[in-house]
Amino acid sequence: MIDGYCKANKVEEGENLLNELVSKKLELNSVVYNPLIRAYCVNGNMNAAFRLRDDMRSRGVPLSCATYSCLMHGLCNIGLVDDAKHLLDEMRKEGLLPNVVCYTTIIGGYNKSLHLKECFAI
C-alpha cells in the first residue's frame, strides 16, 4: 500500500501508513521504506529521504542495494555526485555489493556533470 500511495504521489499518506506500522511494532524491511525513499528522491526532498534512511538504521532495518541506488540517483539528480560516490563506498564497507544500477547511476551522474575522468575510475 505504501508503494501505491507513493506512485499516486500521496507520499504523506504513505509515510502515515509507515508510522502506523511502526506504532504497531511490526517488523519492517527495506521493501517498506524504499518506495518512500524513492518518492522523496524523485521530488528532490533528499532531507526526507535521508531521514528515512536514518530511521531504518535506528530500527535495525538493513539497507538494500535498492535503498542505496535510490539515494544515489536522488543525489546525482541534484548535482551531488561526489556524495553519491560516498554512498557507493559506504555500501561496500557494509558488505553490500553494488549492482549495475548503482554503477550506472554514478557513471551517469559524473557524465552529466562532465567529470569524465571519474566515469572511467568507477
C-alpha positions, -999 to +999 in steps of 0.1 A: +000+000+000+029+024+007+041+018-028+007+026-042+005+058-022+039+069-035+030+060-071-001+081-068+020+110-054+005+107-020+038+104-001+024+119+031-003+092+033+024+066+026+045+079+054+015+080+077+010+043+070+046+036+077+042+054+111+012+033+118+032+001+111+059+014+134+034+022+162+021-014+159+057-026+164+056-047+132+088-060+117+098-037+088+122-042+060+137-022+031+107-030+009+085-010+032+109+020+032+122+021-003+090+034-021+090+064+003+127+070-001+124+068-039+094+092-039+113+117-018+143+114-041+123+119-072+107+150-056+142+163-047+135+161-010+168+145+000+165+155+036+133+134+040+149+105+021+180+105+044+157+109+074+141+077+064+175+061+058+185+071+093+152+058+107+159+024+090+193+023+107+180+032+141+154+004+139+180-021+127+165-024+092+192-033+068+196-011+038+195-028+004+211-021-029+177-006-040+178+017-010+213+029-019+206+032-056+175+054-049+196+077-027+224+078-052+201+086-080+185+114-060+219+129-052+231+127-088+199+145-099+207+175-078+244+175-088+258+159-057+277+131-075+306+130-051+281+125-022+265+097-042+300+081-047+305+082-010+273+061-006+288+036-031+319+034-009+297+031+022+278+002+006+310-017+001+321-011+037+288-025+049+294-056+028+268-049+001+280-055-034+269-026-057+248-038-087+247-024-122+221+002-113+244+016-086+273+019-110+253+033-139+238+059-116+272+071-105+287+070-140+256+088-154+260+115-127+296+121-135+289+121-172+261+146-168+283+169-147+311+165-173+335+147-150+345+121-175+377+111-157+357+100-127+334+079-150+364+057-160+376+055-124+344+038-113 
